[in-house]
Amino acid sequence: MIKIICVGKIKEKFYQEAINEYKKRLSKYTKLEIVECKDYSDGSIDEIIAKEKEEIIKYIADRDYVITLEIDGNQIDSVGLANKLNQVFNTTSTITFIIGGSYGLHQDIKDKSNYALSFSRMTFPHQLFRVILLEQLYRSYKINNNESYHK
């Protein structure tokens, strides 16, 4: 199973449509759960990420393999991600991806991470990034099943 814990809700219809398309495609390969946590805007940056941490942490199970999405995380290509998923699923049944809010992730969440992953040094809108993550997960399954899609 893949669980994606993310801060904030999808507001734009076109992002929601893309997310739904990849959820449908991924359903052939795995159970997918997307958890949307409340995003905060009141308070200092430290207060905001502390509140978001409390929301996120409720959804992390002890047995989950946690992959945090961090700008300073490891950068791998699509084949590398596919290999990582294969490797992890040999030892655990749930991989949990965590997408933080505008100010990133609290250190306590980073400390729970088994693997820090960065898709780029660039900053992406959180709503768009969710689509990018789902597309890469779909691509990983296609790679791992030797199905045409990845070139």
Secondary structure as a PSIPRED ss2 file (coil, helix, strand):
# PSIPRED VFORMAT (PSIPRED V4.0)

   1 M C   1.000  0.000  0.000
   2 I E   0.000  0.000  1.000
   3 K E   0.000  0.000  1.000
   4 I E   0.000  0.000  1.000
   5 I E   0.000  0.000  1.000
   6 C E   0.000  0.000  1.000
   7 V E   0.000  0.000  1.000
   8 G C   1.000  0.000  0.000
   9 K C   1.000  0.000  0.000
  10 I C   1.000  0.000  0.000
  11 K C   1.000  0.000  0.000
  12 E C   1.000  0.000  0.000
  13 K H   0.000  1.000  0.000
  14 F H   0.000  1.000  0.000
  15 Y H   0.000  1.000  0.000
  16 Q H   0.000  1.000  0.000
  17 E H   0.000  1.000  0.000
  18 A H   0.000  1.000  0.000
  19 I H   0.000  1.000  0.000
  20 N H   0.000  1.000  0.000
  21 E H   0.000  1.000  0.000
  22 Y H   0.000  1.000  0.000
  23 K H   0.000  1.000  0.000
  24 K H   0.000  1.000  0.000
  25 R H   0.000  1.000  0.000
  26 L H   0.000  1.000  0.000
  27 S C   1.000  0.000  0.000
  28 K C   1.000  0.000  0.000
  29 Y C   1.000  0.000  0.000
  30 T C   1.000  0.000  0.000
  31 K C   1.000  0.000  0.000
  32 L E   0.000  0.000  1.000
  33 E E   0.000  0.000  1.000
  34 I E   0.000  0.000  1.000
  35 V E   0.000  0.000  1.000
  36 E E   0.000  0.000  1.000
  37 C E   0.000  0.000  1.000
  38 K C   1.000  0.000  0.000
  39 D C   1.000  0.000  0.000
  40 Y C   1.000  0.000  0.000
  41 S C   1.000  0.000  0.000
  42 D C   1.000  0.000  0.000
  43 G C   1.000  0.000  0.000
  44 S C   1.000  0.000  0.000
  45 I H   0.000  1.000  0.000
  46 D H   0.000  1.000  0.000
  47 E H   0.000  1.000  0.000
  48 I H   0.000  1.000  0.000
  49 I H   0.000  1.000  0.000
  50 A H   0.000  1.000  0.000
  51 K H   0.000  1.000  0.000
  52 E H   0.000  1.000  0.000
  53 K H   0.000  1.000  0.000
  54 E H   0.000  1.000  0.000
  55 E H   0.000  1.000  0.000
  56 I H   0.000  1.000  0.000
  57 I H   0.000  1.000  0.000
  58 K C   1.000  0.000  0.000
  59 Y C   1.000  0.000  0.000
  60 I C   1.000  0.000  0.000
  61 A C   1.000  0.000  0.000
  62 D C   1.000  0.000  0.000
  63 R C   1.000  0.000  0.000
  64 D C   1.000  0.000  0.000
  65 Y E   0.000  0.000  1.000
  66 V E   0.000  0.000  1.000
  67 I E   0.000  0.000  1.000
  68 T E   0.000  0.000  1.000
  69 L E   0.000  0.000  1.000
  70 E E   0.000  0.000  1.000
  71 I E   0.000  0.000  1.000
  72 D E   0.000  0.000  1.000
  73 G E   0.000  0.000  1.000
  74 N E   0.000  0.000  1.000
  75 Q C   1.000  0.000  0.000
  76 I C   1.000  0.000  0.000
  77 D C   1.000  0.000  0.000
  78 S H   0.000  1.000  0.000
  79 V H   0.000  1.000  0.000
  80 G H   0.000  1.000  0.000
  81 L H   0.000  1.000  0.000
  82 A H   0.000  1.000  0.000
  83 N H   0.000  1.000  0.000
  84 K H   0.000  1.000  0.000
  85 L H   0.000  1.000  0.000
  86 N H   0.000  1.000  0.000
  87 Q H   0.000  1.000  0.000
  88 V H   0.000  1.000  0.000
  89 F H   0.000  1.000  0.000
  90 N C   1.000  0.000  0.000
  91 T C   1.000  0.000  0.000
  92 T C   1.000  0.000  0.000
  93 S C   1.000  0.000  0.000
  94 T C   1.000  0.000  0.000
  95 I E   0.000  0.000  1.000
  96 T E   0.000  0.000  1.000
  97 F E   0.000  0.000  1.000
  98 I E   0.000  0.000  1.000
  99 I E   0.000  0.000  1.000
 100 G C   1.000  0.000  0.000
 101 G E   0.000  0.000  1.000
 102 S C   1.000  0.000  0.000
 103 Y C   1.000  0.000  0.000
 104 G E   0.000  0.000  1.000
 105 L C   1.000  0.000  0.000
 106 H C   1.000  0.000  0.000
 107 Q H   0.000  1.000  0.000
 108 D H   0.000  1.000  0.000
 109 I H   0.000  1.000  0.000
 110 K H   0.000  1.000  0.000
 111 D H   0.000  1.000  0.000
 112 K H   0.000  1.000  0.000
 113 S C   1.000  0.000  0.000
 114 N C   1.000  0.000  0.000
 115 Y E   0.000  0.000  1.000
 116 A E   0.000  0.000  1.000
 117 L E   0.000  0.000  1.000
 118 S C   1.000  0.000  0.000
 119 F C   1.000  0.000  0.000
 120 S C   1.000  0.000  0.000
 121 R C   1.000  0.000  0.000
 122 M C   1.000  0.000  0.000
 123 T C   1.000  0.000  0.000
 124 F C   1.000  0.000  0.000
 125 P C   1.000  0.000  0.000
 126 H H   0.000  1.000  0.000
 127 Q H   0.000  1.000  0.000
 128 L H   0.000  1.000  0.000
 129 F H   0.000  1.000  0.000
 130 R H   0.000  1.000  0.000
 131 V H   0.000  1.000  0.000
 132 I H   0.000  1.000  0.000
 133 L H   0.000  1.000  0.000
 134 L H   0.000  1.000  0.000
 135 E H   0.000  1.000  0.000
 136 Q H   0.000  1.000  0.000
 137 L H   0.000  1.000  0.000
 138 Y H   0.000  1.000  0.000
 139 R H   0.000  1.000  0.000
 140 S H   0.000  1.000  0.000
 141 Y H   0.000  1.000  0.000
 142 K H   0.000  1.000  0.000
 143 I H   0.000  1.000  0.000
 144 N H   0.000  1.000  0.000
 145 N C   1.000  0.000  0.000
 146 N C   1.000  0.000  0.000
 147 E C   1.000  0.000  0.000
 148 S C   1.000  0.000  0.000
 149 Y C   1.000  0.000  0.000
 150 H C   1.000  0.000  0.000
 151 K C   1.000  0.000  0.000
